[in-house]
Amino acid sequence: MNQVHALIIEDKQDNAILFRDVLLLANCQVDNARDGLEALDWLKSHESPQLILLDMNIPHLNGLEVYRYIRQQTRFDITQIIAATANIPLAEQLKKELLTGDLIMHKPVNIMEILKIAEGIANQMSIN
């Protein structure tokens, strides 16, 4: 199985650690950004990850602004985004812009679903 490169964009350390631990179970290479500006810096200076876990309520630039930036860049076309939020109005706003393959998960997120998605991406990578 190929290794999935995942980026976690999450400001709460407990959530970031939980997401990291789940992704490590799926044998992912994991990086982390703690806010919207750090996420943009990371995205501009690294290769495209296959998976992004994006908290919608992050400092400096919110998750919706980060999502829009990512989706304007063609180099992220194969990147799947899981947007995690407890903010229902923000989730409803994102739902209008969500691309096929991207998901919104309401917090608390289903950790097993994240694990299955990461494993599915790895399986797809080994087919291609």
C-alpha positions in Angstrom: 0.0 0.0 0.0 1.3 3.5 -0.9 1.9 6.1 1.7 -0.7 8.9 1.7 0.6 12.4 2.5 -1.9 14.2 4.7 -2.0 17.8 6.0 -3.9 18.5 9.2 -5.0 22.1 9.5 -6.2 22.4 13.1 -5.5 24.9 15.9 -6.6 22.8 18.8 -3.7 20.6 19.8 -5.8 17.7 21.2 -7.7 17.5 17.9 -4.6 17.7 15.9 -3.0 14.9 17.9 -6.1 12.7 17.5 -6.2 13.2 13.8 -2.4 12.6 13.5 -2.7 9.3 15.5 -5.6 8.1 13.3 -3.7 9.0 10.1 -0.5 7.3 11.4 -2.6 4.1 11.8 -3.3 4.3 8.1 0.4 4.6 7.5 0.1 8.3 6.3 2.9 10.8 6.3 1.4 13.6 8.3 2.1 17.4 8.5 0.3 20.0 10.6 -0.6 23.7 10.3 -2.1 25.5 13.2 -3.9 28.3 11.5 -5.0 29.6 8.1 -1.9 31.6 7.3 0.4 28.7 8.3 -1.6 26.5 6.1 -1.2 28.8 3.1 2.5 29.0 3.7 2.7 25.2 3.9 0.6 24.7 0.8 2.7 27.1 -1.2 6.0 25.5 -0.2 5.2 21.8 -0.4 4.0 19.2 -2.9 0.3 18.6 -2.9 -0.9 16.2 -0.2 -3.5 13.6 -1.1 -5.6 14.4 1.9 -6.3 17.5 3.9 -8.2 17.6 7.2 -9.4 21.1 7.5 -10.8 22.6 10.7 -13.3 25.4 9.6 -12.7 27.5 12.7 -9.1 28.3 12.6 -7.4 31.7 13.4 -6.2 34.3 10.8 -8.0 32.8 7.8 -11.0 30.6 8.4 -11.4 27.2 6.9 -13.7 28.5 4.2 -11.0 30.9 3.0 -8.4 28.2 3.0 -10.7 25.8 1.2 -11.3 28.4 -1.5 -7.6 29.0 -1.9 -6.9 25.3 -2.3 -9.7 24.8 -4.8 -8.4 27.7 -7.0 -5.1 26.0 -7.4 -5.1 23.2 -10.1 -2.2 21.4 -8.5 -4.6 20.4 -5.7 -7.1 18.8 -8.0 -6.4 15.3 -6.7 -6.4 16.4 -3.1 -9.4 15.2 -1.1 -10.5 17.6 1.7 -12.4 16.7 4.8 -13.7 19.8 6.4 -14.4 19.4 10.2 -16.6 21.8 12.0 -19.1 22.3 14.8 -20.2 25.6 13.1 -23.4 24.7 11.3 -23.8 28.1 9.4 -20.2 27.8 8.1 -20.8 24.2 7.1 -23.9 25.2 5.2 -22.0 27.9 3.4 -19.2 25.5 2.5 -21.7 22.9 1.3 -22.6 25.2 -1.6 -19.0 25.2 -2.8 -18.0 21.6 -2.0 -16.5 19.7 -4.8 -17.2 16.0 -5.5 -15.0 13.9 -3.3 -14.7 16.5 -0.5 -16.6 16.0 2.7 -18.0 18.0 5.7 -17.8 16.2 9.0 -19.5 17.7 12.0 -17.6 17.6 15.2 -17.1 15.3 16.9 -15.8 13.6 13.8 -16.1 9.9 13.0 -12.5 8.8 13.4 -13.1 5.4 11.8 -14.5 7.2 8.7 -11.3 9.3 8.5 -9.2 6.0 8.8 -11.3 4.4 6.0 -10.9 7.4 3.7 -7.1 7.5 4.2 -6.9 3.8 3.5 -9.1 4.2 0.4 -6.8 6.9 -1.0 -3.8 4.6 -0.4 -5.5 1.7 -2.2 -6.4 4.0 -5.1 -2.8 5.2 -5.3 -1.5 1.6 -5.6 -4.0 0.9 -8.5 -2.9 4.0 -10.4 
